[in-house]
Amino acid sequence: MKALKSYNILFSGLKNTLHHFDYTINDEFLKNFTEEKLNVNNIKIGLDFDKNENFIMLDFQINGIIKTTCDRCLDPLDINIDNTYQLVIKFEDTSEIKEEDEIIFLPLESTEINVAKYIYEYLMLSIPSYKTHSLNKSSCNPEIVAYLHTEKKDSDRDPRWDKLFEETN
């Protein structure tokens, strides 16, 4: 993927010390991974790349706002993202890349790594599974909430379901 080439880090030429990389994520970045419509604009990714003799420690800092809809009232919702994740790269005598939780095992002769996949995964982990206005200290649309709390009368029920209700009673 040529679009993700800017996320390649050629670590073979880096000194054994701490390096910092900054990335800005937008909708174009997400199109490389999913068809799902997420409205992300200018999510800031800070990557601390700590190269050591036998391993590399990556610390991802993800900050920004994701625009979505509330799962309860369907009004627009802005979710603040501010998370950190850690990933360790170790080298071993293997011919393929292996991954376990927060550890990646690369072949000894590896010279670079593309961090785009990990940025995407950590961004997705930063989005709550249940998105409501309570996340940003505001309240849902009162009209919708009131509607959700009203009980339908049996006369309002769709008659196609009557047979099922008779069976359950």
C-alpha positions as CSV (number, residue, x, y, z in Angstrom):
1,M,0.0,0.0,0.0
2,K,1.7,3.1,-1.2
3,A,-0.6,5.4,0.7
4,L,0.8,4.0,4.0
5,K,4.4,4.2,3.0
6,S,4.9,7.3,5.2
7,Y,4.2,5.1,8.2
8,N,7.4,3.0,7.5
9,I,10.1,3.4,10.1
10,L,13.5,2.4,8.9
11,F,15.0,1.5,12.3
12,S,18.2,-0.1,11.0
13,G,19.7,3.4,10.5
14,L,18.6,4.8,13.8
15,K,20.8,5.1,16.9
16,N,20.0,3.1,20.0
17,T,18.1,5.9,21.7
18,L,14.6,7.5,22.0
19,H,13.1,8.9,18.7
20,H,9.8,10.7,18.3
21,F,7.4,10.6,15.3
22,D,4.2,12.6,14.8
23,Y,1.3,11.6,12.6
24,T,-2.0,13.1,11.8
25,I,-4.9,10.7,11.1
26,N,-7.9,11.6,9.0
27,D,-10.6,9.8,7.0
28,E,-8.2,9.1,4.1
29,F,-6.0,7.0,6.4
30,L,-9.0,5.0,7.5
31,K,-10.1,4.2,3.9
32,N,-7.0,1.9,3.7
33,F,-8.5,-0.3,6.5
34,T,-12.3,-0.2,6.5
35,E,-15.4,0.8,4.6
36,E,-17.0,1.9,7.8
37,K,-17.8,5.6,7.9
38,L,-16.0,7.3,10.8
39,N,-15.5,11.0,10.9
40,V,-12.0,11.6,12.2
41,N,-10.3,14.8,11.6
42,N,-6.8,15.5,12.7
43,I,-6.4,12.8,15.3
44,K,-2.8,13.3,16.6
45,I,-0.6,10.3,17.0
46,G,2.6,10.7,18.9
47,L,5.0,7.8,18.7
48,D,7.9,7.4,21.0
49,F,10.3,4.9,19.4
50,D,12.8,3.7,21.9
51,K,15.4,1.6,20.1
52,N,17.6,-0.7,22.2
53,E,20.2,-3.3,21.3
54,N,17.8,-6.3,21.5
55,F,14.3,-4.8,21.3
56,I,12.3,-1.7,20.4
57,M,9.7,-0.1,22.6
58,L,6.9,1.9,20.9
59,D,4.6,4.2,23.0
60,F,1.6,5.5,21.0
61,Q,-0.2,8.6,22.3
62,I,-3.6,9.1,20.6
63,N,-5.4,12.5,21.0
64,G,-8.3,14.0,19.1
65,I,-12.0,14.1,18.5
66,I,-14.1,11.6,16.7
67,K,-17.5,12.7,15.3
68,T,-20.2,10.1,15.5
69,T,-23.8,9.7,16.5
70,C,-25.2,8.9,19.9
71,D,-26.3,5.3,20.2
72,R,-29.2,6.4,22.4
73,C,-30.7,9.5,20.8
74,L,-29.0,9.5,17.4
75,D,-27.9,13.1,17.7
76,P,-24.4,14.2,16.7
77,L,-21.7,13.4,19.3
78,D,-18.1,14.4,19.6
79,I,-15.9,11.8,21.5
80,N,-12.6,13.0,23.0
81,I,-9.9,10.4,22.5
82,D,-6.9,10.5,24.8
83,N,-5.2,7.1,25.2
84,T,-1.7,5.6,25.3
85,Y,-0.7,2.1,24.2
86,Q,2.6,0.3,24.3
87,L,4.0,-2.2,21.8
88,V,7.3,-4.1,22.1
89,I,9.3,-5.4,19.1
90,K,11.7,-8.2,19.7
91,F,14.0,-9.9,17.2
92,E,14.4,-13.7,16.9
93,D,15.7,-16.2,14.5
94,T,12.5,-16.7,12.4
95,S,11.5,-16.2,8.8
96,E,8.1,-14.7,9.5
97,I,6.5,-12.0,11.7
98,K,4.7,-13.3,14.8
99,E,2.4,-11.3,17.0
100,E,1.4,-11.9,20.6
101,D,-0.7,-9.3,22.5
102,E,1.6,-6.3,22.8
103,I,4.7,-8.1,21.5
104,I,5.8,-8.4,17.9
105,F,8.6,-10.9,16.9
106,L,10.5,-9.8,13.8
107,P,13.2,-11.7,11.9
108,L,16.7,-10.8,12.9
109,E,17.4,-9.4,9.4
110,S,14.4,-6.9,9.6
111,T,15.3,-3.3,8.9
112,E,11.9,-1.5,9.0
113,I,8.4,-1.7,10.3
114,N,5.2,-0.1,9.1
115,V,3.2,1.2,12.1
116,A,0.0,2.1,10.2
117,K,-1.7,-1.2,11.2
118,Y,-1.0,-0.6,14.9
119,I,-2.1,3.0,14.7
120,Y,-5.4,1.9,13.2
121,E,-5.9,-0.9,15.8
122,Y,-5.2,1.4,18.7
123,L,-7.5,4.1,17.3
124,M,-10.3,1.5,17.1
125,L,-9.6,0.4,20.6
126,S,-9.9,4.0,21.7
127,I,-13.5,4.3,20.5
128,P,-16.1,3.2,23.1
129,S,-18.4,0.4,22.1
130,Y,-21.4,2.2,23.5
131,K,-21.3,5.9,22.5
132,T,-23.7,8.2,24.4
133,H,-23.7,11.9,25.4
134,S,-22.8,10.9,28.9
135,L,-19.2,10.4,27.6
136,N,-18.8,14.1,27.1
137,K,-20.8,15.3,30.1
138,S,-23.8,16.4,28.1
139,S,-27.3,15.0,27.9
140,C,-29.2,13.2,25.2
141,N,-32.0,14.8,23.2
142,P,-34.8,15.0,25.9
143,E,-37.6,14.3,23.3
144,I,-36.0,11.0,22.2
145,V,-35.3,9.9,25.8
146,A,-38.9,10.6,26.8
147,Y,-40.1,8.6,23.8
148,L,-37.8,5.7,24.7
149,H,-39.2,5.7,28.2
150,T,-42.9,5.5,27.2
151,E,-44.5,2.1,27.1
152,K,-46.6,1.1,24.2
153,K,-50.1,0.1,24.9
154,D,-51.3,-3.3,23.6
155,S,-53.6,-1.4,21.1
156,D,-50.5,0.3,19.7
157,R,-48.9,-3.1,19.0
158,D,-48.5,-4.4,15.5
159,P,-51.2,-7.1,15.0
160,R,-48.7,-9.3,13.1
161,W,-47.1,-10.0,16.5
162,D,-50.4,-11.1,18.3
163,K,-49.8,-14.8,17.6
164,L,-46.4,-14.6,19.2
165,F,-47.6,-12.8,22.3
166,E,-50.4,-15.5,22.7
167,E,-47.8,-18.2,22.6
168,T,-45.6,-16.5,25.3
169,N,-48.5,-16.0,27.7
